Amino acid sequence: MNRSADETNRQSLQVDLGERSYTIHIGALGIREPAEFAKLLDPLIAGQQVAVITNETVAPLYLDAVLGALGQRQVDVYQLPDGESHKNLASFEAVTTFLLEARHNRTTCLIALGGGVVGDLCGFVAATFQRGVDFIQIPTTLLAQVDSSVGGKTAVNHPAGKNMIGAFYQPKAVLADTTVLATLPPREYAAGLAEVVKYGVIDDVEFFRWLEANVAALRSRSSDALQQVILRSCASKAKVVSEDERESGRRAILNFGHTFGHAIEKLAGYGQWLHGEAVAIGMVMAADLSVRHCGFAQVDALRLRHLLEALGLPVTLGDQELETQAMIEAMGLDKKVSDGQLRFVLARQLGEVYVCDDVSVQTLKAVLDPSQS
């Protein structure tokens, strides 16, 4: 992973994956200025066919400018409804049919213009359409910019579990224009900060401390603070992905809080909780499990909880408590299960986590229902 910066204060870093390596561009990239944005897009697109996959919320904001940057190519646009509930096989089939009817071929390039749902779905279509075509990520939410657009995990949800159908497939590039974050609703913005906090817990205690000290700047969406968190989050993820692209080992640490979070999303109904909100609650549960199972300091579990609360994130299910056995069964269908054994990412200390597969059912139930412990 290599970083660079240019005179416009844009920054970039390289995800090192051999022939699948690519660059993440971060900063004010000129997404609203077609001539400027074209300087980034043109070198990435080999052919004359492009399909932009977006949704009904993002399209009115940025689609025209992106189309202007694409010039005289054949460009077709597919707009999804907004929301996690549309990240499914029906949408996958609809986008694939759209590409076939528009006569796109193996030289086409797909562009994901949107948040994590659009990026994950578009990437999965790109991985499978005519056995694989190029795609570019233009993430428009904070969560997508710091997490889901980086690393090549593409997928759709199944009623039995989140992201159960997908592929590892890397983009040609990620273009993270920080100016788009000004239009995010507060709830969406806060949801992205959950994944930012995760990197401090799993890999970088100094970053965690920096987040604690800069809550006000993050809540006010300071451009300098945002550029810092996006760069540091992407750098952490790029480093882990470069070491373990297909999650055979170390990459699993990126799932801190996600085993709980994915079960919450599934049982509550996709879209009831935003992904980042479910992960925030899941990280609090994972921290509690870490205290009970491996001696994680209670004071640090409280620091994590307080930081998430300070950033505007939920830390409990509130009045939407989920049945304990249903949670355990939902976690049993998670992708992180190995040979029938639940695996959790637990914290030994802030900045150091590990994958654990020997948590007792009794301890897990105590986390899910503290009143029974």
C-alpha positions in Angstrom: 0.0 0.0 0.0 1.5 3.3 -1.1 0.2 6.8 -0.3 0.7 10.0 -2.3 -0.7 13.6 -2.3 -0.7 16.3 -4.9 -0.8 20.0 -4.9 -4.6 20.2 -4.8 -4.7 18.4 -1.4 -6.2 15.3 -3.0 -4.7 12.2 -1.7 -4.4 8.7 -3.0 -3.3 5.3 -1.9 -2.6 2.0 -3.7 -4.2 -1.3 -2.8 -1.4 -3.7 -3.6 -2.8 -6.9 -5.2 -0.4 -7.7 -8.0 -2.2 -7.4 -11.4 -5.4 -6.5 -9.6 -3.9 -3.5 -7.8 -5.8 -0.2 -8.0 -5.8 3.3 -6.6 -8.1 5.0 -4.1 -8.4 8.7 -4.8 -9.7 10.8 -1.9 -10.6 14.5 -1.7 -12.3 17.2 -3.7 -12.2 15.3 -7.0 -14.5 17.5 -9.0 -17.5 15.2 -9.3 -19.7 18.2 -10.1 -17.2 19.4 -12.8 -17.4 17.1 -15.8 -14.1 18.3 -17.4 -12.2 17.9 -14.2 -13.8 14.5 -13.3 -13.1 13.2 -16.8 -9.4 13.5 -16.1 -9.8 10.7 -13.5 -12.3 8.6 -15.4 -10.9 8.6 -19.0 -7.7 6.6 -18.2 -9.8 3.9 -16.4 -12.2 3.1 -19.2 -10.8 1.0 -22.0 -13.9 0.7 -24.3 -16.7 2.7 -25.6 -19.5 1.2 -23.5 -20.3 2.3 -20.0 -23.2 1.5 -17.7 -23.8 3.7 -14.7 -25.6 1.9 -11.8 -27.1 4.3 -9.3 -30.2 4.9 -7.3 -33.2 7.3 -7.2 -31.7 9.3 -4.4 -28.2 9.8 -5.8 -29.1 10.3 -9.4 -30.6 13.7 -9.1 -27.5 15.0 -7.3 -24.6 13.7 -9.4 -25.7 11.7 -12.4 -25.8 14.5 -15.0 -22.3 15.6 -14.0 -20.9 12.1 -14.2 -22.6 11.6 -17.6 -20.9 14.8 -18.8 -17.5 13.5 -17.7 -18.1 10.3 -19.8 -18.2 12.2 -23.1 -19.3 10.6 -26.3 -19.3 6.9 -25.2 -22.4 4.7 -25.3 -23.6 5.3 -21.7 -26.7 3.6 -20.3 -28.1 4.2 -16.8 -29.9 1.9 -14.5 -31.5 3.5 -11.4 -32.4 1.3 -8.4 -34.8 2.2 -5.7 -33.0 3.3 -2.6 -32.4 1.0 0.4 -30.9 -2.3 1.6 -34.1 -4.2 0.9 -33.2 -3.9 -2.9 -29.8 -5.5 -2.5 -31.1 -8.9 -3.7 -31.1 -11.4 -6.5 -34.1 -9.7 -8.1 -32.1 -6.5 -8.5 -29.1 -8.5 -9.7 -31.2 -10.1 -12.4 -32.8 -6.8 -13.4 -29.4 -5.1 -13.9 -28.1 -8.0 -15.8 -31.1 -8.1 -18.1 -30.8 -4.3 -18.6 -27.2 -4.8 -19.8 -28.1 -7.6 -22.1 -31.0 -5.6 -23.6 -28.7 -2.6 -24.2 -26.2 -5.0 -25.9 -23.3 -4.4 -23.6 -20.4 -6.7 -24.2 -17.2 -7.8 -22.5 -15.5 -4.5 -23.1 -18.1 -2.6 -21.1 -17.2 -0.8 -17.9 -19.8 -0.5 -15.0 -19.7 2.5 -12.7 -21.2 2.2 -9.2 -22.5 5.7 -8.3 -24.0 5.5 -4.8 -23.6 4.0 -1.4 -22.8 0.5 -0.2 -25.9 -1.2 -1.7 -25.2 0.2 -5.2 -21.5 -0.6 -4.9 -22.0 -4.2 -3.7 -24.6 -5.0 -6.3 -22.8 -3.3 -9.2 -19.6 -5.1 -8.2 -21.3 -8.5 -8.2 -22.9 -7.8 -11.6 -19.4 -6.8 -12.9 -17.9 -10.0 -11.5 -20.4 -12.2 -13.2 -21.6 -10.4 -16.4 -19.9 -12.2 -19.3 -17.6 -13.8 -16.7 -16.3 -10.5 -15.6 -16.1 -6.8 -16.8 -14.4 -3.7 -15.4 -16.1 -1.6 -12.8 -15.3 1.7 -11.0 -16.5 2.7 -7.5 -17.8 6.2 -7.0 -19.0 6.0 -3.4 -21.4 8.7 -2.2 -21.8 7.8 1.4 -19.3 7.9 4.2 -19.7 4.2 4.9 -19.0 3.3 1.3 -16.0 5.6 1.2 -14.3 4.2 4.3 -15.3 0.6 3.9 -17.6 -1.1 1.4 -16.0 0.4 -1.8 -12.6 -0.9 -0.8 -11.4 -4.5 -0.8 -13.4 -6.2 -3.5 -16.2 -7.8 -1.5 -19.3 -7.8 -3.7 -22.6 -9.4 -2.9 -26.4 -9.4 -2.6 -28.4 -10.5 0.4 -30.5 -13.6 0.8 -33.5 -13.9 3.1 -31.4 -16.4 5.1 -28.5 -14.0 5.6 -26.7 -10.8 4.6 -24.1 -10.9 1.7 -24.6 -14.6 1.2 -24.3 -14.5 -2.6 -21.3 -12.7 -4.0 -17.7 -12.8 -5.2 -14.3 -11.3 -4.4 -13.8 -8.9 -7.4 -11.7 -5.8 -7.3 -12.6 -2.4 -9.0 -10.4 -0.6 -11.4 -10.3 2.4 -9.0 -12.2 4.1 -6.2 -13.0 7.7 -6.6 -14.0 9.0 -3.1 -15.1 12.7 -3.6 -15.4 14.1 0.0 -17.6 17.0 -1.1 -20.6 14.6 -1.6 -20.7 14.0 2.1 -22.3 17.4 2.7 -25.6 16.1 1.2 -25.8 13.0 3.5 -28.7 12.9 5.9 -27.4 12.9 9.5 -28.4 9.3 10.1 -26.5 8.1 7.0 -23.5 10.1 7.9 -23.4 8.8 11.5 -23.7 5.2 10.2 -20.5 5.7 8.2 -18.7 6.7 11.4 -19.3 3.3 12.9 -17.0 1.7 10.4 -14.4 4.4 11.0 -14.4 3.6 14.8 -14.0 0.0 13.9 -10.5 0.6 12.4 -9.4 2.3 15.6 -10.5 -0.8 17.6 -9.0 -3.5 15.4 -5.8 -1.9 14.1 -4.8 1.5 15.4 -5.2 2.7 19.0 -3.7 6.0 18.1 -6.5 6.6 15.6 -9.1 5.6 18.2 -7.6 8.3 20.5 -7.7 10.8 17.7 -11.4 10.0 17.1 -12.1 10.6 20.8 -10.4 14.0 20.6 -12.1 15.1 17.4 -15.7 14.2 18.0 -16.8 17.9 17.5 -15.0 18.2 14.1 -16.5 14.9 12.9 -20.0 15.9 14.0 -19.6 19.2 12.1 -18.3 17.4 9.0 -15.0 19.3 9.0 -13.5 18.7 5.5 -10.0 18.3 7.0 -11.2 15.8 9.6 -13.1 13.8 7.0 -10.2 13.6 4.6 -8.1 12.3 7.6 -10.6 9.6 8.6 -11.2 8.4 5.0 -7.5 8.2 4.3 -6.7 6.4 7.6 -9.6 4.1 7.3 -8.8 3.1 3.7 -5.2 2.7 4.6 -6.0 0.3 7.4 -8.4 -1.7 5.2 -6.0 -1.7 2.2 -3.2 -3.0 4.3 -5.3 -5.9 5.6 -6.8 -6.7 2.2 -3.3 -6.7 0.6 -2.2 -9.3 3.1 -5.4 -11.5 2.8 -7.5 -10.7 -0.2 -10.0 -13.6 0.2 -10.4 -13.6 4.0 -8.5 -16.9 4.7 -7.0 -15.4 7.8 -6.2 -11.8 8.9 -8.9 -10.1 6.9 -11.5 -11.6 9.2 -10.6 -8.9 11.8 -12.5 -6.4 9.6 -15.6 -8.1 10.8 -15.4 -6.8 14.4 -19.0 -6.4 15.5 -20.4 -7.7 12.2 -21.5 -11.2 13.3 -23.9 -9.5 15.7 -24.6 -6.7 13.3 -25.6 -8.9 10.4 -27.9 -10.9 12.6 -29.6 -7.7 13.8 -30.1 -6.5 10.3 -31.6 -9.8 9.2 -34.0 -10.3 12.2 -35.1 -6.7 12.3 -35.7 -6.7 8.5 -33.2 -5.2 6.0 -33.5 -1.5 6.1 -34.9 -1.2 9.7 -31.4 -0.5 10.9 -28.8 1.0 8.6 -25.7 -1.2 8.3 -23.5 1.1 10.3 -26.1 1.4 13.1 -26.3 -2.4 13.3 -22.5 -2.6 13.4 -22.3 0.0 16.1 -24.7 -2.1 18.3 -22.7 -5.2 17.3 -19.4 -3.6 18.3 -20.8 -2.9 21.8 -21.9 -6.5 22.0 -18.5 -7.7 20.7 -16.8 -5.6 23.3 -19.0 -7.0 26.1 -18.2 -10.5 24.9 -14.5 -9.6 24.9 -14.7 -8.4 28.5 -16.4 -11.7 29.5 -14.3 -14.1 27.4 -10.8 -12.7 27.0 -10.3 -10.0 29.6 -10.8 -6.9 27.5 -10.8 -4.0 30.0 -14.2 -2.9 31.0 -13.0 0.8 30.9 -12.1 0.4 27.2 -15.5 -1.2 26.4 -17.1 1.9 28.0 -14.8 4.1 25.9 -16.0 2.4 22.8 -19.6 2.8 23.8 -19.2 6.4 24.7 -17.4 7.3 21.5 -20.2 5.7 19.4 -22.8 7.6 21.4 -20.9 10.8 21.0 -20.9 10.3 17.2 -24.7 9.9 17.2 -24.9 6.2 16.9 -27.2 3.7 18.7 -25.5 1.4 21.2 -28.5 -0.8 22.1 -31.5 -2.2 20.3 -33.8 0.0 22.5 -37.3 -1.2 22.5 -36.6 -3.5 19.5 -35.0 -6.3 21.5 -34.5 -9.5 19.5 -35.1 -13.0 20.9 -31.8 -14.5 22.1 -32.2 -17.9 20.4 -33.2 -16.3 17.1 -30.0 -14.2 17.3 -27.9 -17.2 17.9 -29.5 -19.1 15.0 -29.1 -16.1 12.7 -25.4 -15.8 13.6 -25.1 -19.5 12.9 -25.9 -18.7 9.2 -23.3 -16.0 9.0 -20.4 -16.3 6.5 -17.9 -16.2 9.4 -19.1 -19.6 10.7 -16.4 -22.3 10.2 -17.3 -26.0 10.2 -20.4 -25.2 12.2 -18.6 -23.2 14.9 -19.4 -19.6 15.5 -16.4 -17.3 15.1 -16.2 -13.9 16.7 -13.6 -11.1 16.4 -12.8 -10.2 19.9 -10.6 -7.4 21.4 -7.7 -8.1 23.7 -7.1 -4.4 23.9 -7.9 -1.4 21.8 -5.9 -1.8 18.6 -5.5 -5.5 19.0 -8.2 -8.1 18.0 -8.2 -11.8 17.2 -10.6 -14.4 15.8 -12.1 -16.7 18.4 -14.1 -19.9 18.0 -14.4 -21.1 21.6 -17.1 -18.9 23.0 -19.5 -20.8 25.2 -23.3 -20.6 24.5 -23.7 -19.5 28.1 -21.4 -16.5 27.7 -23.0 -15.6 24.4 -26.5 -15.7 25.9 -25.2 -13.4 28.8 -24.2 -10.8 26.2 -27.4 -11.0 24.2 -29.6 -10.9 27.3 -27.6 -9.3 30.2 -30.6 -9.7 32.5 -30.0 -13.5 32.5 -26.3 -13.2 33.5 
